[in-house]
Amino acid sequence: MKLTCLLYEDREEVIESISSYIKNSGDIKLVVCSSEEAFPAVLYKERPSMFVIDTSLMNDKGKMSGFNVALLLRRNERYKYSEIIIISMKYDIEIMTLNKLNCFRFFYFPCNSALMKSAIRDAADKYMSQGKYRDIMIESRVLCHNGEVSIINIREVIWYEVHSRLCFIHLTDNRVRECYRKEIPFKKNDIDECFILVNRCDYINVIYFDSFSERNSSLRLRNSNEKFYMTASGEERLREYLGLQLKL
């Protein structure tokens, strides 16, 4: 399956360099756009999986349209977590803002072509490795508890723990949302596709898996300092997800 990379750039040397690499990669389709006005239509038509954006590309009004485009993507639920590689002329306050928006990689013009190719490859591999989890990760669920209604994006959930009466949902911004067990917002399909039950109460989001220890059957997650101890069945489920053989 080919994924689509949208390059927002007007410098011929950059377009030529990235085009030559992607042409040889075989599994990436490149779409080039150099107009802020045309960007929404290209976005709708191509539905790209990753982006390379030149934030210094100016529009007719002399404003940084590349910066506007990056902000537009992060405000769109579909592209909130897409891989974005940034090309910039300088490090300024607007680029600092982009950094807070969790962009994949930054380059300052003129770009090192080898590093740029490596970044594109890494972003593509990261996207492809998500496999069947990719589409469901952009979905949101409604959480209702004690009369309060909130929206939770599945990709924001690092793990959640279920106890006899209550469920605690741990999010990437260090918030913990609480609900009654019967109010858990995740569907059976979410659990089948996104979460692994690793012990009697902890469901981990597979995209945050970092490492596990065979010595004491424990695992760690990215974006969390918690250590999780697995039951035998939990370790079996994790090994199945990782494609590892079970211990004899």
C-alpha positions as CSV (number, residue, x, y, z in Angstrom):
1,M,0.0,0.0,0.0
2,K,1.3,3.4,-0.9
3,L,1.0,6.3,1.5
4,T,0.7,9.9,0.3
5,C,3.1,12.6,1.4
6,L,2.0,16.2,0.8
7,L,4.9,18.6,0.2
8,Y,4.0,22.3,0.8
9,E,6.9,24.0,-0.9
10,D,7.8,26.3,-3.8
11,R,11.6,26.0,-4.0
12,E,12.5,23.9,-7.0
13,E,15.7,22.5,-5.5
14,V,13.8,21.2,-2.4
15,I,11.0,19.7,-4.5
16,E,13.4,18.1,-6.9
17,S,15.5,16.5,-4.0
18,I,12.5,15.1,-2.2
19,S,10.8,14.0,-5.4
20,S,13.9,12.0,-6.5
21,Y,14.0,10.2,-3.2
22,I,10.3,9.4,-3.0
23,K,10.3,8.2,-6.6
24,N,12.9,5.6,-5.7
25,S,11.3,4.6,-2.4
26,G,8.4,2.8,-4.2
27,D,5.9,3.0,-1.3
28,I,5.3,6.8,-1.1
29,K,3.3,9.0,-3.4
30,L,4.3,12.6,-3.5
31,V,1.8,15.5,-3.9
32,V,3.2,19.0,-4.2
33,C,1.2,22.1,-3.3
34,S,2.5,25.7,-3.1
35,S,-0.6,27.7,-2.6
36,E,-2.4,28.3,0.7
37,E,-5.6,28.8,-1.2
38,A,-5.3,25.5,-3.0
39,F,-4.3,23.6,0.1
40,P,-7.8,22.7,1.4
41,A,-8.8,21.2,-1.9
42,V,-5.6,19.2,-2.2
43,L,-6.1,18.0,1.4
44,Y,-9.6,16.8,0.7
45,K,-8.7,15.1,-2.6
46,E,-5.5,13.3,-1.6
47,R,-6.1,12.6,2.1
48,P,-2.3,12.5,2.8
49,S,-0.7,10.4,5.5
50,M,2.2,12.7,6.2
51,F,3.4,16.2,5.4
52,V,6.6,18.2,4.6
53,I,5.8,21.9,5.1
54,D,8.0,24.9,4.4
55,T,6.8,27.4,7.0
56,S,8.6,30.3,5.3
57,L,6.6,29.9,2.1
58,M,4.8,33.3,1.8
59,N,1.3,34.0,0.6
60,D,0.2,37.0,-1.4
61,K,-0.3,39.1,1.8
62,G,3.3,38.5,2.9
63,K,2.3,36.2,5.8
64,M,3.8,32.8,6.6
65,S,1.2,30.7,4.9
66,G,3.2,27.5,5.7
67,F,2.8,28.3,9.3
68,N,-0.9,28.8,8.8
69,V,-1.1,25.4,7.0
70,A,0.6,23.6,9.9
71,L,-1.8,25.2,12.4
72,L,-4.7,24.2,10.2
73,L,-3.6,20.6,10.2
74,R,-3.3,20.4,14.0
75,R,-6.8,21.8,14.4
76,N,-8.2,19.2,12.1
77,E,-9.2,16.1,14.1
78,R,-8.2,13.8,11.2
79,Y,-4.6,15.3,11.0
80,K,-4.2,16.1,14.7
81,Y,-1.5,13.4,15.1
82,S,-0.2,13.1,11.5
83,E,3.6,13.2,11.0
84,I,4.7,16.7,10.0
85,I,8.2,17.5,8.9
86,I,9.0,21.3,9.1
87,I,11.4,23.2,6.9
88,S,12.2,26.7,8.2
89,M,14.5,29.6,7.4
90,K,15.1,30.4,11.1
91,Y,14.1,29.4,14.6
92,D,11.6,32.0,15.8
93,I,8.5,32.3,18.0
94,E,6.2,30.7,15.4
95,I,8.5,27.7,15.0
96,M,8.5,27.4,18.8
97,T,4.7,27.3,18.7
98,L,5.0,24.5,16.1
99,N,7.3,22.6,18.4
100,K,4.6,22.7,21.0
101,L,2.2,21.2,18.4
102,N,4.3,18.1,18.3
103,C,5.7,18.1,14.8
104,F,7.8,15.1,13.7
105,R,11.1,16.8,12.7
106,F,12.6,20.2,12.0
107,F,15.0,21.3,9.3
108,Y,16.6,24.7,8.6
109,F,17.1,25.7,5.0
110,P,19.3,24.7,3.2
111,C,18.4,21.1,4.2
112,N,20.8,18.2,4.6
113,S,19.3,15.9,1.9
114,A,20.5,12.7,3.6
115,L,18.9,13.7,6.9
116,M,15.7,14.8,5.2
117,K,15.4,11.4,3.4
118,S,16.0,9.7,6.7
119,A,13.2,11.8,8.3
120,I,10.7,11.0,5.5
121,R,11.6,7.3,5.8
122,D,11.2,7.3,9.5
123,A,7.8,9.1,9.4
124,A,6.6,6.7,6.7
125,D,7.7,3.7,8.7
126,K,6.0,5.0,11.8
127,Y,2.7,5.5,9.9
128,M,2.9,2.1,8.3
129,S,3.7,0.3,11.6
130,Q,0.5,1.5,13.1
131,G,-1.3,-0.8,10.7
132,K,-4.9,-1.7,11.6
133,Y,-4.7,0.7,14.7
134,R,-4.2,3.8,12.5
135,D,-7.7,4.6,11.5
136,I,-9.3,4.0,14.8
137,M,-6.8,6.1,16.7
138,I,-8.2,9.3,15.2
139,E,-11.7,8.5,16.6
140,S,-13.1,10.1,19.7
141,R,-15.3,8.8,22.4
142,V,-17.8,10.5,24.7
143,L,-17.2,10.2,28.4
144,C,-20.1,10.9,30.8
145,H,-19.6,11.0,34.5
146,N,-21.6,12.7,37.3
147,G,-23.4,14.9,34.8
148,E,-20.1,16.1,33.1
149,V,-19.6,15.3,29.4
150,S,-16.2,15.3,27.7
151,I,-14.6,14.1,24.5
152,I,-11.6,11.7,24.6
153,N,-9.5,11.0,21.6
154,I,-8.4,7.3,21.7
155,R,-4.8,8.3,20.8
156,E,-4.7,10.6,23.9
157,V,-5.2,7.5,26.2
158,I,-1.9,6.0,27.4
159,W,-3.7,3.4,29.5
160,Y,-6.8,2.9,31.6
161,E,-7.4,0.9,34.8
162,V,-10.6,-0.8,35.7
163,H,-11.6,-1.6,39.3
164,S,-14.7,-3.0,40.9
165,R,-16.7,0.3,40.6
166,L,-14.5,2.9,39.0
167,C,-12.3,3.3,35.9
168,F,-9.3,5.7,35.7
169,I,-8.3,6.9,32.2
170,H,-4.7,8.2,32.0
171,L,-4.1,10.8,29.2
172,T,-1.0,12.1,27.4
173,D,-1.4,15.6,29.1
174,N,-1.1,13.9,32.5
175,R,-4.8,14.3,33.2
176,V,-6.7,11.3,34.7
177,R,-10.4,11.1,33.9
178,E,-12.6,9.1,36.2
179,C,-15.9,7.3,35.4
180,Y,-17.9,4.4,36.8
181,R,-17.1,1.0,35.4
182,K,-20.4,0.8,33.5
183,E,-19.6,4.2,31.9
184,I,-16.3,3.2,30.2
185,P,-16.5,4.9,26.8
186,F,-14.5,2.4,24.8
187,K,-16.2,-0.1,22.6
188,K,-15.4,-3.7,22.3
189,N,-13.8,-3.0,18.9
190,D,-11.5,-0.3,20.5
191,I,-10.3,-2.9,23.0
192,D,-9.7,-5.5,20.3
193,E,-7.9,-3.1,18.1
194,C,-6.1,-0.6,20.4
195,F,-5.7,-1.9,23.9
196,I,-4.1,-4.9,25.5
197,L,-5.2,-6.2,29.0
198,V,-1.8,-6.9,30.6
199,N,-3.0,-7.8,34.1
200,R,-6.3,-7.9,36.0
201,C,-7.1,-4.2,35.7
202,D,-4.7,-2.3,33.3
203,Y,-5.4,-1.9,29.6
204,I,-2.4,-0.3,27.7
205,N,-2.7,1.5,24.4
206,V,-0.4,-0.4,22.1
207,I,1.1,2.7,20.4
208,Y,2.7,3.7,23.7
209,F,4.4,0.4,24.3
210,D,8.1,1.0,25.0
211,S,9.8,-2.1,26.4
212,F,9.2,-5.2,28.6
213,S,11.4,-7.3,30.8
214,E,11.2,-11.1,30.6
215,R,12.9,-11.4,34.0
216,N,10.0,-10.0,36.0
217,S,7.3,-9.9,33.4
218,S,7.0,-6.1,33.5
219,L,6.6,-3.5,30.8
220,R,7.0,0.3,30.4
221,L,5.1,2.7,28.3
222,R,6.2,5.9,26.6
223,N,5.0,9.1,28.1
224,S,4.5,7.4,31.5
225,N,6.7,6.6,34.5
226,E,4.6,3.7,35.5
227,K,5.8,0.1,35.5
228,F,3.2,-2.6,34.8
229,Y,3.5,-6.2,36.0
230,M,1.9,-8.6,33.7
231,T,-0.1,-11.8,34.4
232,A,0.8,-14.9,32.3
233,S,-2.2,-14.3,30.0
234,G,-1.3,-10.6,29.8
235,E,2.2,-11.4,28.7
236,E,0.8,-13.9,26.2
237,R,-1.3,-11.2,24.7
238,L,1.6,-8.7,24.5
239,R,3.9,-11.3,22.9
240,E,1.2,-12.1,20.3
241,Y,1.0,-8.3,19.5
242,L,4.8,-8.1,19.2
243,G,5.0,-11.3,17.1
244,L,7.3,-13.0,19.7
245,Q,7.3,-16.7,20.6
246,L,5.9,-17.6,24.0
247,K,8.4,-18.7,26.7
248,L,8.6,-22.4,27.2
